[in-house]
Amino acid sequence: SQKIEQNSEALNIQEGKTATLTCNYTNYSPAYLQWYRQDPGRGPVFLLLIRENEKEKRKERLKVTFDTTLKQSLFHITASQPADSATYLCALIDSWGKLQFGSGTQVVVTP
Amino acid sequence: EPEVTQTPSHQVTQMGQEVILRCVPISNHLYFYWYRQILGQKVEFLVSFYNNEISEKSEIFDDQFSVERPDGSNFTLKIRSTKLEDSAMYFCASSPDRVRSGEQFFGPGTRLTVL
């Protein structure tokens, strides 16, 4: 069956450091992979989309890589700030637009 | 900035009752979705809707669930006879296209509590 795995342990990081989150998937051949941010009690907010033919994508302090051979995406938050504290969700999108989410990794940035 | 809105923010109901959750997607979007998130669990796809019909539905979306776009602006999810396990946060999402840009815009959610 299809699986999307994210580290379930919270990532505690000091302000200014780089947070790196991992998303692994099995039994998928996705053309696209997305990252969302979710704050407690709120809906997911889109951050970045990366296509299978793109190795890396950047947006401000965010960077995503996509390795279809390893079936893995890495999500980096550079120069992290306390406002970056949230749960970050990896999602694979199928040809109908359906999103399959991972369980998310909580990031806690301390001053 | 346009946003997806959902009402109510919190709905409490008795088991076996019908509930209707309402969403107003972003006005020029064509694709609409419902997802749910049981407390502490992942966000799960329920159904996608395009051109006034269901495009895809998950195995969660059984005969107790239905969706409708009654008037060109609202998008509703109906649960005919609620069960305890339907308690969850329900998110509506909309998108201008299916995959090309990929971004889905999520509403703030409706917290459904079934007693």
Interface residues (C-beta under 8 A of the other chain):
Chain A: A31 Y32 Q34 Q38 G41 R42 G43 P44 V45 F46 L49 L89 I93 S95 W96 G97 K98 L99 Q100 F101 G102 S103 G104
Chain B: V4 Y31 Y33 Y35 Q41 K42 V43 E44 F45 S48 S55 E56 M89 F91 A93 S95 R98 V99 S101 G102 E103 Q104 F105 F106 G107 P108 G109 R111
